[in-house]
Every structure is written in C-alpha cells, then in structure tokens.
Amino acid sequence: MPLDWESIHQEWLLGGSAAISPEDVVGAFEIVERLLGMEWVEGHRSTPIGEIAGIGPTLAVATMGRALLTVNKCPTIRLLVERLKHRENAAFAELHRRAAIEAGHEPPALSINSHGFVAETSQQAVDEAFPPFAKNTKPVAPKRDSAKAEAWRIISSVPFYRLVA
C-alpha cells in the first residue's frame, strides 16, 4: 500500500520537515515502492532492535525515487533495478551516473564519503564520537526498555570500532 504524505510526515519524519515538497516526497516513495518494493523502502529505517526515523531515512528513499524517476525510461532499467534490490554498491553509483546524464549533466565523479573520528585509541574514539552520533540517530522505540537501549548503543557503535581500528 503506497504511503501518503500524512503517514510519511508522522511515521518517517516524526512531524518534521524536509527541503522537498510533500508531493515530491510522496512521488519518490511511490516510484521506489513500485520498482524496488515496500520491503526495500522499510529497510531504510529498520535496525535489529527497531525502527529509526527522521530526515536521514526519509531522504534516502526520496533521493532514490527521484533518481529512479529520471532513468525510468532507460532500456536497461530492469537490470539496474534488480541490482539495486540486492543493494549492490556499483548499482547505486550507476544509477546516479545515469540520472545525471539523463538530466543533461556531466557524469559525476565517484566519491566515497564517510564520517571519521581520530583519537589516541579506538576506545577513546568510540567514547568521544558515539554520544553525539547516538543523539542524532535514536530509535523510535520507547526509552523505557533499557535492554533495547543498550542493544542500540552496542549496534550503533560498531561502525566506530571498524573506522578507527
């Protein structure tokens, strides 16, 4: 069932806003659901301990929808969609390259950008970098469940260990 603006606004954005019109957000969600499936859409806010919400997961789906809309008429879209369903990194880069070309732009240079934090030890990096990260990526689940809160803290800190180790 397609999501309407009210459900996206309340369940995904938690009543907040995005710098994209509600019509564009709904249209983007609809094309992503049609081509990639609702499971793919919901996968952008699911974690092992519950759902997250906010601008991040919402814009991930909206950006994907806008890119898919741009390349929807390409002859090899079905192959690309299958690769996107399997979350192939190269497929995401190809989608954005094709979208730029279809929109009349030069193909963008590929760039992999990620956050980093440097400290004397990996533990110090986790201790200093994780609290602001966690503050901005809180799960939707109630805070009263301390087991879920602890699981969220552990799961969310894994990338910091990998980045600084």
C-alpha positions as CSV (number, residue, x, y, z in Angstrom):
1,M,0.0,0.0,0.0
2,P,1.5,3.3,-1.0
3,L,2.4,5.8,1.7
4,D,0.7,9.1,1.8
5,W,2.1,12.4,3.0
6,E,0.4,12.2,6.4
7,S,2.0,8.8,7.2
8,I,5.4,9.8,5.8
9,H,5.2,13.1,7.8
10,Q,4.2,11.4,11.0
11,E,6.0,8.0,10.9
12,W,9.1,8.8,8.9
13,L,9.8,12.5,9.7
14,L,8.2,12.4,13.2
15,G,6.3,15.6,12.3
16,G,9.4,17.4,11.0
17,S,10.0,18.7,7.5
18,A,12.3,18.2,4.5
19,A,13.5,20.6,1.9
20,I,11.4,18.7,-0.7
21,S,7.8,19.4,-1.4
22,P,5.3,16.8,0.1
23,E,4.2,16.0,-3.4
24,D,7.8,15.2,-4.5
25,V,8.4,13.1,-1.4
26,V,5.2,11.0,-1.9
27,G,6.0,10.6,-5.6
28,A,9.5,9.4,-4.8
29,F,8.2,7.0,-2.3
30,E,5.7,5.7,-4.8
31,I,8.3,5.0,-7.5
32,V,10.7,3.3,-5.1
33,E,7.8,1.1,-3.8
34,R,6.7,0.3,-7.4
35,L,10.2,-0.6,-8.7
36,L,12.1,-1.8,-5.6
37,G,9.2,-2.9,-3.3
38,M,7.9,-1.8,0.1
39,E,10.4,-4.1,1.8
40,W,13.3,-2.0,0.3
41,V,11.6,1.2,1.5
42,E,11.0,-0.1,5.0
43,G,14.6,-1.4,5.1
44,H,15.8,2.1,5.3
45,R,14.5,2.6,8.8
46,S,14.8,-0.9,10.2
47,T,17.5,-2.0,12.6
48,P,17.9,-5.2,14.5
49,I,16.2,-3.6,17.6
50,G,13.5,-1.5,16.0
51,E,12.8,1.3,13.6
52,I,14.5,4.6,13.3
53,A,13.0,7.7,11.8
54,G,14.0,11.2,10.8
55,I,15.4,13.1,7.8
56,G,18.1,10.5,7.0
57,P,16.0,7.5,6.2
58,T,13.3,9.7,4.5
59,L,15.8,11.5,2.2
60,A,17.5,8.2,1.3
61,V,14.2,6.9,-0.1
62,A,13.3,10.3,-1.6
63,T,16.6,10.6,-3.3
64,M,16.4,7.1,-4.7
65,G,12.9,7.8,-6.0
66,R,14.0,11.0,-7.8
67,A,17.0,9.2,-9.4
68,L,14.8,6.3,-10.5
69,L,12.2,8.6,-12.0
70,T,14.9,10.3,-14.0
71,V,16.2,6.9,-15.5
72,N,12.8,5.2,-15.6
73,K,12.8,5.2,-19.5
74,C,16.3,3.7,-19.9
75,P,16.3,0.4,-21.8
76,T,18.3,-1.4,-19.1
77,I,16.3,-0.2,-16.1
78,R,15.1,-3.7,-15.2
79,L,18.6,-5.0,-14.8
80,L,19.6,-2.0,-12.8
81,V,16.6,-2.3,-10.5
82,E,17.4,-5.9,-9.8
83,R,20.9,-5.0,-8.8
84,L,19.5,-2.2,-6.6
85,K,17.2,-4.6,-4.9
86,H,20.2,-6.6,-3.9
87,R,21.9,-3.4,-2.7
88,E,24.9,-3.6,-4.9
89,N,27.1,-0.6,-4.3
90,A,28.1,-0.4,-8.0
91,A,24.4,-0.2,-8.9
92,F,23.9,2.9,-6.8
93,A,26.8,4.6,-8.4
94,E,25.5,3.6,-11.9
95,L,22.0,4.9,-11.1
96,H,23.3,8.3,-10.1
97,R,25.7,8.4,-13.1
98,R,22.7,7.6,-15.5
99,A,20.4,10.1,-13.7
100,A,23.0,12.9,-14.2
101,I,23.3,12.1,-17.9
102,E,19.6,11.9,-18.4
103,A,19.1,15.2,-16.7
104,G,21.7,16.8,-19.1
105,H,24.6,16.9,-16.7
106,E,28.1,15.6,-17.0
107,P,28.5,12.2,-15.3
108,P,29.7,12.9,-11.7
109,A,33.0,11.7,-10.4
110,L,32.6,8.8,-8.0
111,S,33.3,9.7,-4.4
112,I,33.0,7.6,-1.3
113,N,32.4,9.9,1.7
114,S,32.1,8.8,5.3
115,H,32.5,10.2,8.7
116,G,35.6,9.6,10.6
117,F,37.0,10.4,14.0
118,V,40.6,10.2,15.1
119,A,41.7,9.6,18.7
120,E,44.7,8.1,20.5
121,T,42.8,4.7,20.8
122,S,39.8,3.1,19.2
123,Q,38.1,3.1,22.6
124,Q,38.7,6.8,23.1
125,A,37.3,7.4,19.6
126,V,34.1,5.4,20.4
127,D,33.7,7.1,23.8
128,E,34.0,10.6,22.3
129,A,32.3,10.1,19.0
130,F,29.4,7.8,19.8
131,P,27.3,10.1,22.2
132,P,26.6,12.8,19.5
133,F,26.0,10.1,16.9
134,A,23.5,8.3,19.1
135,K,21.8,11.5,20.0
136,N,21.0,12.1,16.3
137,T,20.1,8.5,15.4
138,K,17.8,7.5,18.2
139,P,15.4,4.6,17.6
140,V,11.7,5.3,17.5
141,A,11.2,2.6,20.3
142,P,10.4,3.9,23.8
143,K,13.3,4.7,26.0
144,R,11.9,2.8,28.9
145,D,13.2,-0.5,27.6
146,S,16.8,-0.5,28.8
147,A,17.7,-3.7,27.1
148,K,16.8,-2.2,23.7
149,A,18.6,1.0,24.6
150,E,21.8,-1.0,25.4
151,A,21.4,-3.1,22.3
152,W,21.0,0.1,20.2
153,R,24.2,1.6,21.8
154,I,26.2,-1.6,21.0
155,I,24.9,-2.0,17.5
156,S,25.3,1.7,16.7
157,S,28.9,1.8,17.9
158,V,30.1,-1.0,15.7
159,P,31.0,1.3,12.8
160,F,33.2,3.4,15.1
161,Y,35.2,0.4,16.0
162,R,35.7,-0.5,12.4
163,L,36.6,3.0,11.3
164,V,39.2,3.6,14.0
165,A,40.7,0.1,14.5
